[in-house]
Amino acid sequence: MCLAIPVEVREVLPDEMARVTLDGVSKMISTALIDDVRPGDYVILHVGYALTKINPEEAERTLALIQEAAMGNAT
Amino acid sequence: MKYIDEYRNGRLTHDIARQIASTADPARSYHFMEFCGGHTHVISRYGLEDLLPDNVRMVHGPGCPVCVLPIGRIGAAIALAMRPEITLCTYGDLMRVRDRNGWSLLKAKAAGADIRMVYSTLDALRIAEAEPQREVVFFAIGFETTTPPTALALKTAIARKLGNFSIFCNHVVTPAAIHSILESPDVREFGTIKIDGFIGPAHVSAVIGTKPYEFFAEKFRKPVVVAGFEPLDVIQAVLMLLRQINDGRHVVENQYIRAVTRLGNVKAQAEVANFFEPRESFEWRGLGELRLSGLRLRPQYAAYDAEKRFSMVTFRAEDNPACECGSILRGVKKPADCKLFGRVCTPDTPIGSCMVSSEGACAAHWTYGRFRTKARQSDAGRAVA
């Protein structure tokens, strides 16, 4: 029920809406719950609404931490 | 797909599992509760439990809103939908849940009720605008992830003066449920459930932040790691919990830093607070009445509150006495312990709540887990032979 997916914002539309794409599928969603949305941003989409933006630096950092953990270094 | 595929790397998952095996103290056991049904589903789907050593076990929690919705509320929704003037809009997850008479929204729809599955509250609003002669009721359920979209639907309905739109509110809150588990006699007195730490929900936490869990970590001395919904996220969270326990720490850590902050989505929280207030208590299927665990519309929005507007009546209803969902939701029993599991209760004919949603512990075990159980049993049989 709380599953949500990362989607890329392609176009910012009026009335706090945006066009997003996921694997080539395009969809109109509401961005009323987040601020400062720009094309190229990735957002977490849940039941038609963007819940939060994905922080690309933190996403990279998570992968780096996972790599470290896999090699036996403390996370 | 970006931000999905890289967190599903099987080799890395196995590497971390090996680190877990070498980090776990063989002289003790570890039990971690994943609160959220999304995590339950991921753990079953990717077979993560099989990668963990025998002394590191996952306990499935009650974080599936379809599973914990009391059947009395389903019955009330069905009764409402049967009224000729009503169009009931619902998320698809709820369609097959049975009420005390064995009816479901699916059955009511087949019998002629105007019930429409929607993907979003935006769809329900569109229906209300397009069909002003219909009374459109949105059947709102879910944890903090799903509440802000309901709040925004209400905000939009008020702004557009949609007099034919209302909400049947069943939204619940996560901290109350975690509190009830930690305060339950099973955990505190009998030791029936051993919980050494929690994997905190992903998208609930994107909304509420990690701050609300600090109280549990402090008061109950249990570590909490908020984790994303991909297999690497979950397995990394298990390693983080293990390390906390081995180090004698019990703090809130955030594995899902790409989407979750300590304070969460403040804008979403404000929208929810504008339109909803806590109920004194709310019934949870399998857990009973939990104080301050549910939300209702604030009194000034009574015109949009379907319960008041249509004088809805909710009967308390007991589950099938043979169904073990209550114990399964509290982590006391596992799906295979229920004598209905896989016999009369399957995803096609769900008797209990945990079989209805794909995020329920029973449905996840039916879809992914039972084959592994059989394989383990036959391996054990071969070993004995």
Interface residues (C-beta under 8 A of the other chain):
Chain A: M1 C2 L3 A4 I5 P6 E8 L22 D23 S30 A32 L33 I34 D35 Y42 I44 H46 V47 G48 Y49 L51 T52 I54 N55 P56 E58 A59 R61 T62 L63 L65 I66 Q67 A69 A70 M71 G72 A74 T75
Chain B: M1 K2 Y3 I4 E6 Y7 L12 D15 I16 Q19 S22 C36 G37 G38 H41 G63 C64 P65 V66 Y91 D93 Y119 S120 T121 L122 D123 I141 G142 F143 T145 T146 P148 P149 L152 P201 A202 H203 V204 A206 V207 G228 F229 L232 D233 Q236 L239 M240 R243 Q255 Y256 I257 R258 A259 V260 N265 K267 A268 E271 S357 E359
